[in-house]
Amino acid sequence: MSNKISFEDFIKADLRVGTIVEVNDFPEARNPAYQLVIDFGALGVKKSSAQITTLYKKEDLLHKQIVAVVNFPKKQIAKFMSECLVLGAVSGTDVILLNPECKVTNGSVVS
């Protein structure tokens, strides 16, 4: 491990569970990606761009729960404003989404 952080640094990241409610193609993205609209319950609905097109079809993502960091600053990606960072494990060039084993309430804290 090269970059150790303190526990205080880690708890600054607000990780939450949300449900994907809309999936759109993102042809303007530099790398193949989808535009996701995610419901985080009381936190509201946020948008994200995710490079997950190799393993996931749009219809498979709809209503899928995911884990995301919701307190990053917004980031402009092409003409799209990403409002959260969807988390996944990288395997080669593929990204496997992190998600709860069982359905939980949208907006649930991940700790």
Phi and psi in radians as a Rosetta constraint file:
Dihedral C 1 N 2 CA 2 C 2 CIRCULARHARMONIC -1.677 0.35
Dihedral N 2 CA 2 C 2 N 3 CIRCULARHARMONIC -0.672 0.35
Dihedral C 2 N 3 CA 3 C 3 CIRCULARHARMONIC -2.038 0.35
Dihedral N 3 CA 3 C 3 N 4 CIRCULARHARMONIC 1.633 0.35
Dihedral C 3 N 4 CA 4 C 4 CIRCULARHARMONIC -1.425 0.35
Dihedral N 4 CA 4 C 4 N 5 CIRCULARHARMONIC 2.488 0.35
Dihedral C 4 N 5 CA 5 C 5 CIRCULARHARMONIC -2.127 0.35
Dihedral N 5 CA 5 C 5 N 6 CIRCULARHARMONIC 2.830 0.35
Dihedral C 5 N 6 CA 6 C 6 CIRCULARHARMONIC -1.476 0.35
Dihedral N 6 CA 6 C 6 N 7 CIRCULARHARMONIC 2.857 0.35
Dihedral C 6 N 7 CA 7 C 7 CIRCULARHARMONIC -1.048 0.35
Dihedral N 7 CA 7 C 7 N 8 CIRCULARHARMONIC -0.649 0.35
Dihedral C 7 N 8 CA 8 C 8 CIRCULARHARMONIC -1.074 0.35
Dihedral N 8 CA 8 C 8 N 9 CIRCULARHARMONIC -0.634 0.35
Dihedral C 8 N 9 CA 9 C 9 CIRCULARHARMONIC -1.162 0.35
Dihedral N 9 CA 9 C 9 N 10 CIRCULARHARMONIC -0.766 0.35
Dihedral C 9 N 10 CA 10 C 10 CIRCULARHARMONIC -1.063 0.35
Dihedral N 10 CA 10 C 10 N 11 CIRCULARHARMONIC -0.770 0.35
Dihedral C 10 N 11 CA 11 C 11 CIRCULARHARMONIC -1.256 0.35
Dihedral N 11 CA 11 C 11 N 12 CIRCULARHARMONIC -0.130 0.35
Dihedral C 11 N 12 CA 12 C 12 CIRCULARHARMONIC -1.231 0.35
Dihedral N 12 CA 12 C 12 N 13 CIRCULARHARMONIC -0.446 0.35
Dihedral C 12 N 13 CA 13 C 13 CIRCULARHARMONIC -1.356 0.35
Dihedral N 13 CA 13 C 13 N 14 CIRCULARHARMONIC 2.159 0.35
Dihedral C 13 N 14 CA 14 C 14 CIRCULARHARMONIC -1.667 0.35
Dihedral N 14 CA 14 C 14 N 15 CIRCULARHARMONIC 1.703 0.35
Dihedral C 14 N 15 CA 15 C 15 CIRCULARHARMONIC -1.666 0.35
Dihedral N 15 CA 15 C 15 N 16 CIRCULARHARMONIC 2.238 0.35
Dihedral C 15 N 16 CA 16 C 16 CIRCULARHARMONIC -2.373 0.35
Dihedral N 16 CA 16 C 16 N 17 CIRCULARHARMONIC 2.764 0.35
Dihedral C 16 N 17 CA 17 C 17 CIRCULARHARMONIC -1.669 0.35
Dihedral N 17 CA 17 C 17 N 18 CIRCULARHARMONIC 2.387 0.35
Dihedral C 17 N 18 CA 18 C 18 CIRCULARHARMONIC -2.462 0.35
Dihedral N 18 CA 18 C 18 N 19 CIRCULARHARMONIC 2.886 0.35
Dihedral C 18 N 19 CA 19 C 19 CIRCULARHARMONIC -1.962 0.35
Dihedral N 19 CA 19 C 19 N 20 CIRCULARHARMONIC 2.270 0.35
Dihedral C 19 N 20 CA 20 C 20 CIRCULARHARMONIC -1.245 0.35
Dihedral N 20 CA 20 C 20 N 21 CIRCULARHARMONIC 2.129 0.35
Dihedral C 20 N 21 CA 21 C 21 CIRCULARHARMONIC -1.940 0.35
Dihedral N 21 CA 21 C 21 N 22 CIRCULARHARMONIC -0.188 0.35
Dihedral C 21 N 22 CA 22 C 22 CIRCULARHARMONIC -2.710 0.35
Dihedral N 22 CA 22 C 22 N 23 CIRCULARHARMONIC 2.428 0.35
Dihedral C 22 N 23 CA 23 C 23 CIRCULARHARMONIC -2.327 0.35
Dihedral N 23 CA 23 C 23 N 24 CIRCULARHARMONIC 2.223 0.35
Dihedral C 23 N 24 CA 24 C 24 CIRCULARHARMONIC -2.269 0.35
Dihedral N 24 CA 24 C 24 N 25 CIRCULARHARMONIC 2.625 0.35
Dihedral C 24 N 25 CA 25 C 25 CIRCULARHARMONIC -1.113 0.35
Dihedral N 25 CA 25 C 25 N 26 CIRCULARHARMONIC 2.725 0.35
Dihedral C 25 N 26 CA 26 C 26 CIRCULARHARMONIC -2.350 0.35
Dihedral N 26 CA 26 C 26 N 27 CIRCULARHARMONIC 1.239 0.35
Dihedral C 26 N 27 CA 27 C 27 CIRCULARHARMONIC -1.124 0.35
Dihedral N 27 CA 27 C 27 N 28 CIRCULARHARMONIC -0.378 0.35
Dihedral C 27 N 28 CA 28 C 28 CIRCULARHARMONIC -1.376 0.35
Dihedral N 28 CA 28 C 28 N 29 CIRCULARHARMONIC -0.226 0.35
Dihedral C 28 N 29 CA 29 C 29 CIRCULARHARMONIC -1.151 0.35
Dihedral N 29 CA 29 C 29 N 30 CIRCULARHARMONIC 2.554 0.35
Dihedral C 29 N 30 CA 30 C 30 CIRCULARHARMONIC -1.078 0.35
Dihedral N 30 CA 30 C 30 N 31 CIRCULARHARMONIC -0.742 0.35
Dihedral C 30 N 31 CA 31 C 31 CIRCULARHARMONIC -2.004 0.35
Dihedral N 31 CA 31 C 31 N 32 CIRCULARHARMONIC 2.634 0.35
Dihedral C 31 N 32 CA 32 C 32 CIRCULARHARMONIC -0.920 0.35
Dihedral N 32 CA 32 C 32 N 33 CIRCULARHARMONIC 2.258 0.35
Dihedral C 32 N 33 CA 33 C 33 CIRCULARHARMONIC -2.701 0.35
Dihedral N 33 CA 33 C 33 N 34 CIRCULARHARMONIC 2.883 0.35
Dihedral C 33 N 34 CA 34 C 34 CIRCULARHARMONIC -1.968 0.35
Dihedral N 34 CA 34 C 34 N 35 CIRCULARHARMONIC 2.683 0.35
Dihedral C 34 N 35 CA 35 C 35 CIRCULARHARMONIC -1.689 0.35
Dihedral N 35 CA 35 C 35 N 36 CIRCULARHARMONIC 2.163 0.35
Dihedral C 35 N 36 CA 36 C 36 CIRCULARHARMONIC -1.944 0.35
Dihedral N 36 CA 36 C 36 N 37 CIRCULARHARMONIC 2.488 0.35
Dihedral C 36 N 37 CA 37 C 37 CIRCULARHARMONIC -2.002 0.35
Dihedral N 37 CA 37 C 37 N 38 CIRCULARHARMONIC 2.158 0.35
Dihedral C 37 N 38 CA 38 C 38 CIRCULARHARMONIC -2.171 0.35
Dihedral N 38 CA 38 C 38 N 39 CIRCULARHARMONIC 2.279 0.35
Dihedral C 38 N 39 CA 39 C 39 CIRCULARHARMONIC -1.588 0.35
Dihedral N 39 CA 39 C 39 N 40 CIRCULARHARMONIC 2.038 0.35
Dihedral C 39 N 40 CA 40 C 40 CIRCULARHARMONIC -1.860 0.35
Dihedral N 40 CA 40 C 40 N 41 CIRCULARHARMONIC 0.541 0.35
Dihedral C 40 N 41 CA 41 C 41 CIRCULARHARMONIC 1.080 0.35
Dihedral N 41 CA 41 C 41 N 42 CIRCULARHARMONIC -2.186 0.35
Dihedral C 41 N 42 CA 42 C 42 CIRCULARHARMONIC -1.086 0.35
Dihedral N 42 CA 42 C 42 N 43 CIRCULARHARMONIC -0.374 0.35
Dihedral C 42 N 43 CA 43 C 43 CIRCULARHARMONIC -1.353 0.35
Dihedral N 43 CA 43 C 43 N 44 CIRCULARHARMONIC -0.239 0.35
Dihedral C 43 N 44 CA 44 C 44 CIRCULARHARMONIC 1.681 0.35
Dihedral N 44 CA 44 C 44 N 45 CIRCULARHARMONIC -2.918 0.35
Dihedral C 44 N 45 CA 45 C 45 CIRCULARHARMONIC -1.814 0.35
Dihedral N 45 CA 45 C 45 N 46 CIRCULARHARMONIC 2.333 0.35
Dihedral C 45 N 46 CA 46 C 46 CIRCULARHARMONIC -2.257 0.35
Dihedral N 46 CA 46 C 46 N 47 CIRCULARHARMONIC 2.715 0.35
Dihedral C 46 N 47 CA 47 C 47 CIRCULARHARMONIC -1.865 0.35
Dihedral N 47 CA 47 C 47 N 48 CIRCULARHARMONIC 2.628 0.35
Dihedral C 47 N 48 CA 48 C 48 CIRCULARHARMONIC -2.633 0.35
Dihedral N 48 CA 48 C 48 N 49 CIRCULARHARMONIC 2.660 0.35
Dihedral C 48 N 49 CA 49 C 49 CIRCULARHARMONIC -1.823 0.35
Dihedral N 49 CA 49 C 49 N 50 CIRCULARHARMONIC 2.376 0.35
Dihedral C 49 N 50 CA 50 C 50 CIRCULARHARMONIC -2.424 0.35
Dihedral N 50 CA 50 C 50 N 51 CIRCULARHARMONIC 2.259 0.35
Dihedral C 50 N 51 CA 51 C 51 CIRCULARHARMONIC -1.529 0.35
Dihedral N 51 CA 51 C 51 N 52 CIRCULARHARMONIC 1.286 0.35
Dihedral C 51 N 52 CA 52 C 52 CIRCULARHARMONIC -2.226 0.35
Dihedral N 52 CA 52 C 52 N 53 CIRCULARHARMONIC 0.394 0.35
Dihedral C 52 N 53 CA 53 C 53 CIRCULARHARMONIC -1.276 0.35
Dihedral N 53 CA 53 C 53 N 54 CIRCULARHARMONIC -0.342 0.35
Dihedral C 53 N 54 CA 54 C 54 CIRCULARHARMONIC -1.315 0.35
Dihedral N 54 CA 54 C 54 N 55 CIRCULARHARMONIC -0.539 0.35
Dihedral C 54 N 55 CA 55 C 55 CIRCULARHARMONIC -1.869 0.35
Dihedral N 55 CA 55 C 55 N 56 CIRCULARHARMONIC -0.316 0.35
Dihedral C 55 N 56 CA 56 C 56 CIRCULARHARMONIC -2.170 0.35
Dihedral N 56 CA 56 C 56 N 57 CIRCULARHARMONIC 2.358 0.35
Dihedral C 56 N 57 CA 57 C 57 CIRCULARHARMONIC -1.622 0.35
Dihedral N 57 CA 57 C 57 N 58 CIRCULARHARMONIC 2.677 0.35
Dihedral C 57 N 58 CA 58 C 58 CIRCULARHARMONIC -0.955 0.35
Dihedral N 58 CA 58 C 58 N 59 CIRCULARHARMONIC -0.776 0.35
Dihedral C 58 N 59 CA 59 C 59 CIRCULARHARMONIC -1.173 0.35
Dihedral N 59 CA 59 C 59 N 60 CIRCULARHARMONIC -0.452 0.35
Dihedral C 59 N 60 CA 60 C 60 CIRCULARHARMONIC -1.324 0.35
Dihedral N 60 CA 60 C 60 N 61 CIRCULARHARMONIC -0.425 0.35
Dihedral C 60 N 61 CA 61 C 61 CIRCULARHARMONIC -1.456 0.35
Dihedral N 61 CA 61 C 61 N 62 CIRCULARHARMONIC -0.489 0.35
Dihedral C 61 N 62 CA 62 C 62 CIRCULARHARMONIC -1.063 0.35
Dihedral N 62 CA 62 C 62 N 63 CIRCULARHARMONIC 2.215 0.35
Dihedral C 62 N 63 CA 63 C 63 CIRCULARHARMONIC 1.303 0.35
Dihedral N 63 CA 63 C 63 N 64 CIRCULARHARMONIC 0.166 0.35
Dihedral C 63 N 64 CA 64 C 64 CIRCULARHARMONIC -1.443 0.35
Dihedral N 64 CA 64 C 64 N 65 CIRCULARHARMONIC 2.379 0.35
Dihedral C 64 N 65 CA 65 C 65 CIRCULARHARMONIC -1.487 0.35
Dihedral N 65 CA 65 C 65 N 66 CIRCULARHARMONIC 2.481 0.35
Dihedral C 65 N 66 CA 66 C 66 CIRCULARHARMONIC -2.372 0.35
Dihedral N 66 CA 66 C 66 N 67 CIRCULARHARMONIC 3.000 0.35
Dihedral C 66 N 67 CA 67 C 67 CIRCULARHARMONIC -1.981 0.35
Dihedral N 67 CA 67 C 67 N 68 CIRCULARHARMONIC 2.398 0.35
Dihedral C 67 N 68 CA 68 C 68 CIRCULARHARMONIC -2.531 0.35
Dihedral N 68 CA 68 C 68 N 69 CIRCULARHARMONIC 2.696 0.35
Dihedral C 68 N 69 CA 69 C 69 CIRCULARHARMONIC -1.534 0.35
Dihedral N 69 CA 69 C 69 N 70 CIRCULARHARMONIC 2.128 0.35
Dihedral C 69 N 70 CA 70 C 70 CIRCULARHARMONIC -1.848 0.35
Dihedral N 70 CA 70 C 70 N 71 CIRCULARHARMONIC -0.001 0.35
Dihedral C 70 N 71 CA 71 C 71 CIRCULARHARMONIC -2.013 0.35
Dihedral N 71 CA 71 C 71 N 72 CIRCULARHARMONIC 0.429 0.35
Dihedral C 71 N 72 CA 72 C 72 CIRCULARHARMONIC -1.378 0.35
Dihedral N 72 CA 72 C 72 N 73 CIRCULARHARMONIC 2.705 0.35
Dihedral C 72 N 73 CA 73 C 73 CIRCULARHARMONIC -1.147 0.35
Dihedral N 73 CA 73 C 73 N 74 CIRCULARHARMONIC 2.659 0.35
Dihedral C 73 N 74 CA 74 C 74 CIRCULARHARMONIC -1.050 0.35
Dihedral N 74 CA 74 C 74 N 75 CIRCULARHARMONIC 2.606 0.35
Dihedral C 74 N 75 CA 75 C 75 CIRCULARHARMONIC -2.344 0.35
Dihedral N 75 CA 75 C 75 N 76 CIRCULARHARMONIC 2.228 0.35
Dihedral C 75 N 76 CA 76 C 76 CIRCULARHARMONIC -1.377 0.35
Dihedral N 76 CA 76 C 76 N 77 CIRCULARHARMONIC 2.157 0.35
Dihedral C 76 N 77 CA 77 C 77 CIRCULARHARMONIC -2.188 0.35
Dihedral N 77 CA 77 C 77 N 78 CIRCULARHARMONIC 1.889 0.35
Dihedral C 77 N 78 CA 78 C 78 CIRCULARHARMONIC 0.964 0.35
Dihedral N 78 CA 78 C 78 N 79 CIRCULARHARMONIC -2.180 0.35
Dihedral C 78 N 79 CA 79 C 79 CIRCULARHARMONIC -1.732 0.35
Dihedral N 79 CA 79 C 79 N 80 CIRCULARHARMONIC 0.362 0.35
Dihedral C 79 N 80 CA 80 C 80 CIRCULARHARMONIC -2.077 0.35
Dihedral N 80 CA 80 C 80 N 81 CIRCULARHARMONIC 2.388 0.35
Dihedral C 80 N 81 CA 81 C 81 CIRCULARHARMONIC -1.772 0.35
Dihedral N 81 CA 81 C 81 N 82 CIRCULARHARMONIC 1.933 0.35
Dihedral C 81 N 82 CA 82 C 82 CIRCULARHARMONIC -1.490 0.35
Dihedral N 82 CA 82 C 82 N 83 CIRCULARHARMONIC 2.292 0.35
Dihedral C 82 N 83 CA 83 C 83 CIRCULARHARMONIC -1.942 0.35
Dihedral N 83 CA 83 C 83 N 84 CIRCULARHARMONIC -0.104 0.35
Dihedral C 83 N 84 CA 84 C 84 CIRCULARHARMONIC -2.714 0.35
Dihedral N 84 CA 84 C 84 N 85 CIRCULARHARMONIC 2.922 0.35
Dihedral C 84 N 85 CA 85 C 85 CIRCULARHARMONIC -2.027 0.35
Dihedral N 85 CA 85 C 85 N 86 CIRCULARHARMONIC 1.943 0.35
Dihedral C 85 N 86 CA 86 C 86 CIRCULARHARMONIC -1.294 0.35
Dihedral N 86 CA 86 C 86 N 87 CIRCULARHARMONIC 2.346 0.35
Dihedral C 86 N 87 CA 87 C 87 CIRCULARHARMONIC -1.693 0.35
Dihedral N 87 CA 87 C 87 N 88 CIRCULARHARMONIC 2.492 0.35
Dihedral C 87 N 88 CA 88 C 88 CIRCULARHARMONIC -2.693 0.35
Dihedral N 88 CA 88 C 88 N 89 CIRCULARHARMONIC 2.797 0.35
Dihedral C 88 N 89 CA 89 C 89 CIRCULARHARMONIC -1.621 0.35
Dihedral N 89 CA 89 C 89 N 90 CIRCULARHARMONIC 2.329 0.35
Dihedral C 89 N 90 CA 90 C 90 CIRCULARHARMONIC -1.608 0.35
Dihedral N 90 CA 90 C 90 N 91 CIRCULARHARMONIC 2.192 0.35
Dihedral C 90 N 91 CA 91 C 91 CIRCULARHARMONIC -2.225 0.35
Dihedral N 91 CA 91 C 91 N 92 CIRCULARHARMONIC 1.730 0.35
Dihedral C 91 N 92 CA 92 C 92 CIRCULARHARMONIC 1.188 0.35
Dihedral N 92 CA 92 C 92 N 93 CIRCULARHARMONIC -2.044 0.35
Dihedral C 92 N 93 CA 93 C 93 CIRCULARHARMONIC -1.826 0.35
Dihedral N 93 CA 93 C 93 N 94 CIRCULARHARMONIC -0.017 0.35
Dihedral C 93 N 94 CA 94 C 94 CIRCULARHARMONIC -1.608 0.35
Dihedral N 94 CA 94 C 94 N 95 CIRCULARHARMONIC 2.647 0.35
Dihedral C 94 N 95 CA 95 C 95 CIRCULARHARMONIC -2.086 0.35
Dihedral N 95 CA 95 C 95 N 96 CIRCULARHARMONIC 2.170 0.35
Dihedral C 95 N 96 CA 96 C 96 CIRCULARHARMONIC -1.814 0.35
Dihedral N 96 CA 96 C 96 N 97 CIRCULARHARMONIC 2.064 0.35
Dihedral C 96 N 97 CA 97 C 97 CIRCULARHARMONIC -1.096 0.35
Dihedral N 97 CA 97 C 97 N 98 CIRCULARHARMONIC 2.463 0.35
Dihedral C 97 N 98 CA 98 C 98 CIRCULARHARMONIC -1.504 0.35
Dihedral N 98 CA 98 C 98 N 99 CIRCULARHARMONIC 2.336 0.35
Dihedral C 98 N 99 CA 99 C 99 CIRCULARHARMONIC -2.664 0.35
Dihedral N 99 CA 99 C 99 N 100 CIRCULARHARMONIC 2.716 0.35
Dihedral C 99 N 100 CA 100 C 100 CIRCULARHARMONIC -1.187 0.35
Dihedral N 100 CA 100 C 100 N 101 CIRCULARHARMONIC 2.614 0.35
Dihedral C 100 N 101 CA 101 C 101 CIRCULARHARMONIC -1.187 0.35
Dihedral N 101 CA 101 C 101 N 102 CIRCULARHARMONIC -0.615 0.35
Dihedral C 101 N 102 CA 102 C 102 CIRCULARHARMONIC -2.126 0.35
Dihedral N 102 CA 102 C 102 N 103 CIRCULARHARMONIC 2.727 0.35
Dihedral C 102 N 103 CA 103 C 103 CIRCULARHARMONIC -1.118 0.35
Dihedral N 103 CA 103 C 103 N 104 CIRCULARHARMONIC 2.337 0.35
Dihedral C 103 N 104 CA 104 C 104 CIRCULARHARMONIC -2.241 0.35
Dihedral N 104 CA 104 C 104 N 105 CIRCULARHARMONIC 2.963 0.35
Dihedral C 104 N 105 CA 105 C 105 CIRCULARHARMONIC -1.162 0.35
Dihedral N 105 CA 105 C 105 N 106 CIRCULARHARMONIC 2.322 0.35
Dihedral C 105 N 106 CA 106 C 106 CIRCULARHARMONIC -1.013 0.35
Dihedral N 106 CA 106 C 106 N 107 CIRCULARHARMONIC 2.365 0.35
Dihedral C 106 N 107 CA 107 C 107 CIRCULARHARMONIC 1.642 0.35
Dihedral N 107 CA 107 C 107 N 108 CIRCULARHARMONIC -0.064 0.35
Dihedral C 107 N 108 CA 108 C 108 CIRCULARHARMONIC -1.008 0.35
Dihedral N 108 CA 108 C 108 N 109 CIRCULARHARMONIC 2.440 0.35
Dihedral C 108 N 109 CA 109 C 109 CIRCULARHARMONIC -1.332 0.35
Dihedral N 109 CA 109 C 109 N 110 CIRCULARHARMONIC 2.398 0.35
Dihedral C 109 N 110 CA 110 C 110 CIRCULARHARMONIC -1.771 0.35
Dihedral N 110 CA 110 C 110 N 111 CIRCULARHARMONIC 2.194 0.35
